[in-house]
Amino acid sequence: MPGLIAQRMMYCDDGSRVDVDFMGDGLRMAVTWLPKGKTELLSAGTTGDEYRGTTLRAVVAGGSIAFTRAGGDIRICHRNAEGK
């Protein structure tokens, strides 16, 4: 993937998994729900802003990411399976 600066396999509180690729200057991320989800591109205006896509928003805090779907469903995902 062009401009990839970091890749994270995330484990979510609901048991799902997501592959998150941070691209370019850190203001874009590609989110793919595993095992067969479509990739959605999210972008942030500046460092510290939430990432936004067509149907998904994400807020990064430490080793965790909170994903919010357009319908209001929230998933909290962590860098490791234990959520630490």
Secondary structure, DSSP 8 states (H G I E B T S, - for coil): -TTEEEEEEEEETTS-EEEEEEETTTTEEEEEEETT--EEEEE-SSTTS-EE-SSEEEEEETTEEEEEETTS-EEEEESSTT--
